[in-house]
Amino acid sequence: MALIKNKAAPVFDRDQVHKGDMIRAKHQTWDEHRNGVVVSVKEEKLIALYYAGYGNVTDHFTMLASEVSRGEWSGLITADMENIFSITDVDGGAGQEVDEQ
């Protein structure tokens, strides 16, 4: 399942990633992964909510398709917790299903 379609500029494949999908993502500048839920998907960006770690506070992060295509993001995404896909290596195998066994 490819998350990115290559056009003149890379864009998210909205047939593959949807509002409500679960995501575990890490930007190259972060120390750890963040687990969240996709709340918005547009061709150029994806927004996910995640638990901030205290109280009942949530926060969000934005993934730009151009950053994903440059390899700045790593992680996993799933719609059903059975089929889990990698969000890394866009040109060399993005959307490769992850074997969790």
N, C-alpha and C positions, 0 to 999 in steps of 0.2 A: 504494500500500500504506500504509494508515494504521497508525501504531504505537499510537495512543491511541484508545480508545473513550470517548465522553462519557457518563457516567452522572451520578448525584448528585455524584460526584467523578470526576475523570479517572483512567483505568486503562490499563495497557498492553494492547494487543490481542495476546493470546498465540497467536492463529491466524497472526499476521504476523511476530512476533519470537520467536526460539527460542534455546535453549541451543546454542552452537556457531556462531552468526552472528558475522560480523566487524563491528566497529564502529570508527568514527573519530569521537571526540566531544570537545567542548570546553565546559566550563562557563564562564559569563560571568566568573568570578573567576580563571580560569587564563590564563596567557600563551600557551599553545600547545595544539594538539590532542593527544590520546592515542589511539593505535591499540591495539585489544584484541580479546578474544574474549568474547562473552557466556557467562557460566557459570551464571546463574540469572535467571529471569524470573518474577516474581509480578505480580499485578494492580497493586500500588502501587509496586513497585521493580524495577529491573534492576541486576544486578551484572556487571561486566566485569573481566577480568584484563588487565593490560598490562605490557610490559617497562619496568622502572624506569630503564634506561639505563646500568647498570653491572653487571659480572659476570653471574651467572645469576639475578639478583634480579627477582622479579615483585611487583607491587602490584595493588591493585584500586580501582575507584571504583564508587559507587552512584548511579544516576540515579533520582530519584523522579518518578513520573508527574505529580505536581502541579507540579514544577519544569519539566518538559518542556512542559506545557500553558501555563505562564506565560512561555515563551520564554527560559528561563535556559540552555538547552542548544542547541548547534548541532552539525551533523556529518552523517555518512552511516552507513548500515547495509546489509549485504548477506549473503545466505546462500550465494551461488554465484559471486560476483565478475563476473557478467554483468548482473544486475539490481541496480542500486545505488539506494538510496532515501534521501531527505533526512529528517532527524528534526526539522526546524524547521517553523515555521508550522503548528501543529496544526490550528487552526480554518480557516486560509486556504490549506490545501493540503498538510498533512503527508502524507508517504507519496508525494509526487510523485517519479516516477522521474527520476534525474539523467542528462542527456545528456553522456556522457564524450568525445564526439568533438571 
